[in-house]
Amino acid sequence: MYEALHLLALIPFPDIDPVAISIGPLAVHWYGLAYVAGILLGWFYARRLVGNSSLWTRDQSPITYGHLDDFLVWVAAGVVLGGRTGYILFYDLPAVLANPIRAIEIWNGGMSFHGGFLGAIIAIIIFARRNGIPVWSMLDTIAAVVPIGLFFGRIANFINAELWGRLSAMPWAVVFPTGGPFARHPSQLYEAGLEGLMLLTALAVMIFRFRALKRPGVVAGTFVAGYALCRIFVEFFREPDAQLGYLLGTGWLTMGMVLSLPMIAVGLWAIFRARAAALPATEA
């Protein structure tokens, strides 16, 4: 069976060096460039959103260009600190307790999206309150651009040959250099397409066609629930973390699914809350 899976891999893994640029001892990895590209393109897109007054309630954005410029440092810190802390708590806690220095060894596991998500939420709330910005409007703006970063991050995962999928006999399966001699789902590309391109497009249609930013909370709620649904779907094709495996002896339940389930409830709550808050104005 395994030999057959190997033969059915029709897509060779691209021979791309994880190091994008190397100048002497300085090495710039694709993963680092993905973070930079996601933040900068997200910043550019967010400026377009806040600069379009017709998208907002009372035809005026509560967020200025200056706010976005200042927030870049906040969101970068929230994502990195939250992402690393989340990985330790959700995926690597026993190993870190046994060897605390492992907490700063980012090459041992890296980052957790769910941790980075929580870190970004905390950064958004604190920043918005300190600057007199409605929290839900700030959440909506950032949620609209996050899929850009997710897309580049998952492409970087693919280039790094990490977080690959389960064994597969599909014709587009890939033999990853770090995943043994067997064909696997390129689950990173599934996530790039769903969490990145599809979610970005859906939110853009809501914003520019249906003026969703005029109902604070709808875009943020849609992103949270939409991401969770995409992640749970892809988890059925993604290899679980080796140190955890499948949970509860199920052979299918993963930590990614468990962490994503509450996000569906939170996202739906945000959407219904926003719709309920808009009802009096609509009826009037």
TIRO-333807 format. One record per residue: x negated, y negated, z of N, C-alpha, C in turn; residue in one letter. Coordinates in steps of 0.1 Angstrom, whole numbers, padded with zeros to 4 digits, always signed. Last residue first. Layout:
REM TIRO-333807
XYZXYZXYZA...
END
This chain:
REM TIRO-333807
+0363-0518+0124+0366-0533+0124+0366-0538+0110A+0353-0494+0118+0367-0495+0119+0372-0510+0119E+0325-0499+0118+0332-0495+0106+0347-0497+0106T+0321-0506+0145+0318-0516+0134+0325-0512+0121A+0328-0482+0157+0335-0494+0160+0333-0505+0149P+0309-0463+0145+0323-0462+0143+0330-0475+0146L+0282-0463+0152+0286-0471+0140+0301-0471+0138A+0280-0445+0173+0277-0459+0175+0282-0468+0164A+0285-0421+0159+0295-0426+0169+0293-0440+0172A+0262-0419+0143+0275-0420+0137+0286-0426+0146R+0243-0416+0163+0242-0428+0154+0256-0430+0147A+0251-0392+0175+0250-0404+0183+0251-0416+0174R+0247-0375+0153+0261-0377+0158+0261-0389+0167F+0219-0377+0151+0228-0380+0140+0242-0383+0145I+0210-0368+0176+0206-0381+0172+0216-0386+0160A+0220-0341+0176+0224-0351+0186+0222-0365+0182W+0204-0330+0155+0219-0332+0154+0225-0342+0164L+0179-0332+0168+0182-0339+0155+0197-0341+0153G+0182-0315+0190+0179-0329+0192+0182-0337+0180V+0188-0290+0177+0198-0296+0186+0195-0311+0188A+0163-0287+0163+0176-0288+0156+0187-0294+0164I+0145-0286+0184+0145-0297+0175+0157-0298+0167M+0148-0261+0195+0153-0273+0202+0154-0285+0194P+0134-0245+0174+0149-0244+0177+0154-0256+0184L+0107-0248+0174+0115-0256+0164+0130-0256+0168S+0096-0231+0193+0094-0246+0195+0103-0254+0185L+0103-0207+0181+0108-0210+0194+0107-0225+0197V+0089-0207+0157+0104-0207+0157+0109-0212+0170M+0063-0207+0166+0067-0218+0158+0083-0219+0157G+0061-0182+0179+0061-0194+0187+0066-0206+0179M+0084-0159+0162+0071-0165+0165+0073-0178+0174T+0099-0128+0156+0100-0141+0163+0086-0146+0166L+0093-0103+0144+0096-0114+0136+0096-0128+0143W+0088-0083+0163+0083-0081+0149+0086-0092+0140G+0097-0084+0189+0107-0084+0179+0101-0080+0165T+0084-0086+0214+0084-0073+0207+0093-0072+0196G+0083-0112+0222+0094-0104+0228+0095-0090+0220L+0067-0125+0193+0072-0127+0207+0083-0116+0210L+0038-0117+0174+0053-0118+0175+0057-0118+0189Y+0008-0134+0184+0015-0123+0177+0030-0127+0177G-0012-0147+0199+0002-0146+0204+0010-0135+0197L-0036-0147+0187-0036-0146+0201-0022-0144+0207Q-0029-0152+0160-0034-0139+0164-0033-0137+0179A+0001-0167+0150-0012-0168+0156-0017-0155+0162D+0018-0150+0122+0018-0156+0136+0003-0158+0141P+0019-0158+0088+0013-0149+0098+0013-0156+0112E+0050-0167+0073+0037-0171+0078+0032-0161+0089R+0075-0161+0066+0065-0158+0056+0051-0160+0061F+0091-0171+0086+0093-0157+0082+0083-0152+0072F+0084-0197+0087+0078-0188+0097+0080-0173+0094E+0100-0210+0069+0086-0206+0065+0080-0196+0075V+0123-0214+0085+0123-0206+0073+0110-0201+0069F+0112-0231+0105+0118-0218+0109+0118-0209+0097I+0106-0253+0090+0096-0246+0097+0100-0232+0100R+0131-0262+0080+0121-0258+0071+0110-0249+0078C+0143-0268+0105+0149-0257+0096+0139-0253+0086L+0127-0288+0114+0128-0276+0122+0134-0265+0113A+0130-0308+0095+0117-0302+0097+0119-0289+0104Y+0157-0314+0100+0153-0309+0087+0139-0302+0088G+0158-0324+0126+0165-0312+0123+0160-0306+0110A+0141-0347+0121+0138-0337+0132+0145-0324+0129V+0153-0361+0100+0140-0356+0098+0137-0345+0109F+0178-0367+0111+0177-0358+0099+0163-0352+0097T+0170-0384+0131+0177-0371+0134+0176-0362+0123G+0159-0405+0117+0151-0398+0126+0157-0384+0129A+0182-0413+0102+0170-0409+0095+0161-0400+0104V+0200-0420+0123+0204-0410+0113+0191-0404+0106V+0190-0441+0139+0190-0427+0144+0193-0417+0134G+0210-0468+0128+0198-0463+0135+0199-0450+0142P+0222-0474+0101+0228-0466+0112+0216-0460+0120R+0207-0485+0081+0217-0494+0088+0224-0487+0099K+0193-0465+0070+0186-0473+0081+0196-0483+0087L+0208-0455+0049+0209-0448+0062+0202-0456+0074A+0217-0462+0023+0214-0472+0033+0215-0466+0047R+0220-0444+0002+0231-0445+0012+0228-0454+0023F+0197-0449-0013+0210-0447-0020+0221-0449-0010R+0176-0452+0004+0177-0462-0007+0191-0461-0014F+0179-0432+0025+0176-0446+0028+0180-0456+0016I+0186-0408+0012+0194-0413+0023+0192-0428+0025M+0164-0406-0005+0177-0408-0010+0187-0413+0000V+0144-0403+0015+0143-0415+0006+0157-0417-0001A+0150-0378+0026+0151-0390+0034+0151-0403+0026L+0146-0362+0003+0159-0362+0009+0161-0375+0018A+0118-0366-0001+0128-0370-0011+0142-0371-0005T+0107-0355+0022+0104-0369+0019+0115-0374+0009L+0116-0329+0021+0121-0337+0031+0119-0352+0028L+0101-0320-0003+0116-0320-0002+0122-0329+0009M+0074-0326+0004+0080-0332-0007+0095-0332-0006L+0071-0314+0033+0066-0326+0027+0074-0331+0016G+0085-0291+0040+0083-0301+0050+0078-0315+0044E+0083-0279+0013+0096-0281+0020+0095-0292+0030L+0057-0280+0003+0068-0283-0006+0081-0286+0002G+0041-0273+0025+0039-0286+0018+0051-0290+0009A+0052-0248+0030+0054-0259+0039+0052-0272+0033E+0042-0234+0008+0056-0234+0010+0060-0246+0019Y+0015-0237+0012+0021-0244+0001+0036-0245+0002L+0012-0221+0034+0008-0235+0035+0015-0243+0024Q+0017-0196+0025+0027-0202+0033+0024-0217+0035S+0012-0177+0002+0005-0190+0004+0015-0199+0012P+0013-0144+0014+0020-0155+0010+0012-0168+0012H-0015-0123+0003-0007-0129+0013+0002-0141+0007R-0034-0094-0004-0026-0105-0009-0016-0110+0002A-0064-0086+0014-0051-0083+0010-0044-0096+0005F-0089-0085+0027-0089-0082+0012-0074-0080+0007P-0088-0113+0051-0089-0099+0047-0088-0097+0032G-0086-0140+0053-0074-0132+0056-0075-0117+0052G-0105-0157+0043-0105-0155+0058-0094-0145+0062T-0100-0159+0016-0113-0154+0021-0114-0151+0036P-0068-0147+0006-0076-0157+0012-0089-0152+0017F-0052-0139-0022-0061-0133-0013-0070-0144-0007V-0018-0147-0027-0032-0151-0027-0040-0143-0018V+0011-0143-0048+0004-0141-0035-0011-0144-0037A+0027-0144-0069+0020-0156-0066+0012-0155-0053W+0041-0120-0071+0030-0123-0081+0022-0135-0078P+0043-0104-0039+0048-0113-0049+0037-0117-0058M+0037-0088-0018+0035-0082-0031+0040-0091-0042A+0019-0098+0012+0030-0100+0002+0026-0093-0011S+0014-0105+0047+0011-0097+0035+0023-0098+0025L+0020-0139+0056+0020-0125+0058+0017-0118+0045R-0002-0168+0051+0011-0161+0053+0009-0146+0055G-0026-0189+0069-0020-0182+0058-0008-0174+0061W-0041-0206+0085-0026-0206+0087-0020-0199+0075L-0066-0215+0060-0062-0212+0074-0047-0212+0075E-0082-0224+0039-0079-0210+0040-0075-0206+0055A-0086-0251+0034-0094-0245+0045-0092-0230+0047N-0066-0254+0015-0080-0256+0011-0089-0249+0021I-0044-0252+0032-0046-0242+0021-0060-0242+0017F-0047-0274+0049-0047-0260+0055-0049-0250+0044N-0044-0294+0030-0057-0292+0036-0058-0278+0043A-0017-0291+0025-0026-0288+0014-0040-0286+0020I-0007-0299+0050-0006-0285+0046-0015-0281+0034R-0014-0326+0050-0020-0317+0060-0019-0302+0056G+0001-0336+0029-0014-0336+0028-0020-0327+0038F+0027-0332+0040+0023-0327+0027+0008-0326+0026F+0026-0347+0064+0028-0332+0065+0024-0326+0051L+0024-0373+0055+0013-0367+0062+0014-0352+0063G+0049-0375+0043+0037-0377+0035+0025-0371+0042I+0068-0371+0064+0066-0360+0054+0054-0362+0045P+0067-0397+0078+0059-0385+0083+0057-0374+0072V+0084-0417+0069+0070-0415+0062+0062-0403+0067V+0107-0415+0084+0108-0416+0069+0095-0413+0062A+0098-0417+0110+0103-0405+0105+0104-0404+0090A+0093-0445+0111+0081-0435+0112+0086-0422+0107I+0119-0455+0110+0108-0459+0100+0097-0449+0100T+0132-0443+0131+0137-0441+0118+0126-0444+0108D+0118-0454+0153+0118-0439+0151+0122-0436+0137L+0126-0480+0151+0111-0477+0150+0110-0462+0147M+0153-0478+0155+0148-0483+0143+0133-0480+0140S+0153-0469+0182+0158-0460+0171+0154-0465+0157W+0142-0491+0196+0135-0478+0196+0140-0470+0184V+0139-0524+0185+0148-0513+0188+0142-0499+0186P+0111-0541+0199+0117-0535+0187+0127-0524+0191I+0095-0553+0218+0108-0558+0216+0115-0552+0204G+0070-0543+0223+0071-0553+0212+0085-0558+0209N+0073-0524+0242+0063-0534+0244+0065-0546+0234R+0091-0507+0229+0095-0514+0240+0086-0526+0244R+0074-0496+0208+0086-0504+0205+0091-0512+0217A+0054-0483+0223+0050-0495+0214+0063-0503+0211F+0068-0463+0236+0060-0473+0243+0058-0485+0235I+0079-0449+0214+0088-0455+0224+0080-0466+0232I+0056-0441+0199+0066-0450+0193+0075-0456+0204I+0043-0425+0217+0036-0437+0212+0046-0446+0207A+0062-0404+0220+0058-0412+0232+0051-0425+0227I+0061-0394+0194+0074-0400+0199+0070-0409+0211I+0035-0385+0191+0039-0396+0183+0052-0403+0189A+0036-0364+0209+0026-0375+0212+0030-0387+0204G+0054-0347+0197+0058-0353+0210+0048-0365+0213L+0039-0341+0173+0052-0348+0173+0056-0354+0186F+0017-0328+0184+0015-0341+0177+0028-0349+0176G+0031-0305+0192+0024-0314+0202+0022-0328+0196G+0040-0295+0168+0050-0299+0178+0044-0308+0189H+0016-0290+0154+0025-0301+0150+0034-0305+0161F-0015-0287+0170-0002-0282+0169+0007-0293+0164S-0050-0281+0159-0038-0290+0163-0025-0282+0162M-0076-0259+0167-0072-0272+0161-0060-0279+0167G-0089-0234+0170-0075-0235+0169-0069-0248+0164G-0117-0244+0175-0111-0232+0180-0096-0235+0181N-0126-0268+0168-0127-0258+0157-0121-0245+0162W-0124-0283+0190-0113-0284+0180-0114-0274+0169I-0131-0280+0220-0136-0274+0208-0126-0273+0197E-0120-0290+0242-0125-0300+0233-0132-0294+0221I-0112-0267+0255-0102-0277+0253-0107-0288+0243A-0134-0252+0262-0127-0249+0250-0117-0259+0246R-0141-0258+0287-0148-0266+0277-0142-0263+0263I-0127-0240+0303-0122-0253+0301-0128-0261+0290P-0120-0209+0301-0132-0216+0297-0128-0231+0293N-0097-0200+0312-0108-0192+0314-0121-0200+0311A-0080-0220+0302-0081-0218+0317-0093-0210+0320L-0082-0214+0275-0087-0227+0280-0089-0226+0296V-0070-0190+0273-0084-0191+0269-0090-0204+0275A-0043-0196+0281-0051-0186+0289-0066-0188+0286P-0035-0216+0261-0037-0219+0275-0046-0209+0283L-0030-0217+0234-0043-0213+0238-0046-0215+0253D-0004-0225+0226-0010-0214+0219-0023-0209+0225Y+0007-0246+0241+0016-0237+0234+0009-0224+0229F-0015-0260+0252-0004-0256+0261+0004-0245+0254L-0032-0265+0230-0037-0258+0242-0025-0252+0250I-0015-0278+0212-0021-0265+0208-0025-0257+0221Y-0009-0301+0227+0002-0292+0224-0004-0278+0220G-0034-0314+0227-0028-0309+0240-0017-0299+0237T-0036-0319+0199-0046-0310+0206-0040-0305+0219R-0013-0335+0195-0016-0323+0187-0025-0314+0194G-0017-0357+0213-0006-0348+0214-0008-0335+0207G-0041-0368+0202-0040-0363+0216-0029-0354+0218L-0032-0372+0175-0044-0365+0178-0044-0359+0192V-0008-0388+0177-0008-0375+0170-0020-0366+0174V-0016-0410+0193-0005-0401+0197-0006-0388+0191G-0036-0422+0177-0040-0416+0190-0029-0407+0195A-0021-0429+0155-0032-0420+0153-0036-0413+0167A-0002-0446+0166+0002-0433+0161-0009-0424+0159V-0019-0467+0174-0011-0460+0184-0007-0447+0179W-0031-0476+0151-0040-0471+0161-0031-0463+0171V-0008-0485+0137-0016-0475+0132-0025-0468+0142L+0005-0507+0149+0009-0494+0153+0000-0483+0147F-0005-0530+0137-0009-0527+0151-0006-0512+0155D+0008-0528+0112-0006-0528+0113-0011-0524+0127D+0035-0529+0121+0030-0517+0114+0015-0517+0115L+0036-0556+0131+0039-0544+0139+0033-0531+0134H+0031-0570+0107+0021-0570+0118+0024-0559+0128G+0054-0566+0093+0042-0561+0088+0031-0560+0099Y+0081-0559+0117+0073-0568+0109+0061-0560+0103T+0113-0549+0124+0099-0545+0124+0092-0554+0114I+0139-0553+0119+0134-0557+0132+0119-0554+0134P+0149-0566+0088+0142-0556+0095+0137-0561+0109S+0181-0577+0078+0168-0581+0084+0161-0570+0092Q+0208-0573+0073+0199-0576+0062+0185-0582+0067D+0223-0562+0093+0222-0577+0092+0211-0582+0082R+0204-0533+0090+0215-0540+0096+0213-0555+0096T+0185-0528+0059+0186-0529+0074+0199-0536+0078W+0180-0530+0033+0181-0516+0038+0185-0517+0053L+0175-0555+0025+0188-0550+0022+0190-0536+0028S+0148-0561+0029+0158-0565+0039+0172-0559+0037S+0120-0545+0027+0133-0545+0019+0144-0549+0029N+0099-0543+0044+0100-0555+0035+0112-0556+0027G+0102-0519+0055+0105-0530+0064+0105-0543+0055V+0095-0503+0032+0108-0501+0039+0111-0514+0047L+0069-0510+0027+0079-0512+0016+0093-0512+0023R+0056-0502+0050+0057-0516+0046+0067-0519+0036R+0059-0474+0047+0066-0481+0057+0067-0496+0055A+0041-0470+0026+0055-0468+0023+0063-0475+0034Y+0017-0477+0039+0021-0484+0027+0036-0483+0024F+0016-0458+0059+0017-0472+0063+0021-0480+0051W+0015-0434+0044+0026-0437+0052+0028-0451+0056G-0011-0438+0033+0001-0438+0024+0014-0440+0032L-0025-0437+0058-0026-0449+0049-0014-0450+0039L-0019-0412+0068-0016-0424+0076-0016-0436+0067I-0026-0394+0047-0013-0394+0053-0009-0407+0060G-0053-0400+0044-0044-0402+0033-0030-0403+0038A-0064-0392+0069-0065-0406+0065-0055-0409+0054V-0057-0365+0069-0052-0373+0080-0052-0388+0075Y-0072-0357+0047-0057-0355+0047-0051-0364+0057A-0098-0361+0055-0092-0369+0045-0077-0368+0044L-0099-0340+0074-0100-0354+0078-0095-0364+0068G-0097-0319+0056-0087-0320+0067-0087-0335+0072Y-0120-0320+0041-0107-0323+0034-0096-0326+0045W-0147-0337+0059-0139-0325+0055-0126-0330+0049H-0178-0350+0055-0164-0354+0055-0155-0342+0050V-0208-0350+0071-0199-0342+0063-0185-0346+0066A-0241-0362+0074-0227-0366+0075-0218-0357+0066L-0267-0356+0069-0260-0348+0080-0245-0351+0082P-0263-0363+0035-0272-0360+0046-0265-0352+0057G-0231-0364+0029-0242-0373+0027-0252-0371+0038I-0205-0348+0014-0216-0346+0023-0227-0355+0019S-0170-0344+0011-0182-0352+0008-0193-0350+0018I-0155-0321+0018-0152-0329+0006-0164-0337+0001A-0157-0290+0029-0164-0303+0030-0162-0310+0017V-0146-0267+0019-0138-0274+0029-0144-0288+0032P-0148-0263-0016-0156-0264-0004-0147-0272+0006D-0129-0241-0034-0130-0255-0030-0137-0255-0017I-0119-0220-0055-0132-0222-0049-0135-0236-0045D-0087-0208-0048-0095-0218-0055-0109-0220-0047P-0079-0174-0051-0080-0185-0042-0090-0195-0048F-0059-0164-0080-0072-0164-0072-0073-0176-0062P-0030-0149-0083-0035-0163-0082-0048-0162-0073I-0022-0123-0082-0025-0128-0095-0032-0142-0094L-0022-0096-0064-0026-0110-0062-0031-0116-0075A-0020-0070-0067-0009-0078-0072-0011-0093-0070L-0042-0058-0055-0041-0058-0070-0030-0068-0075L-0034-0060-0028-0046-0067-0033-0046-0068-0048H-0013-0043-0027-0011-0058-0024-0023-0066-0029L-0025-0019-0032-0015-0024-0042-0013-0039-0040A-0040-0016-0009-0047-0017-0022-0038-0023-0033E-0019-0013+0009-0027-0025+0010-0035-0027-0003Y-0008+0012+0000+0000+0000+0000-0009-0013+0000M
END
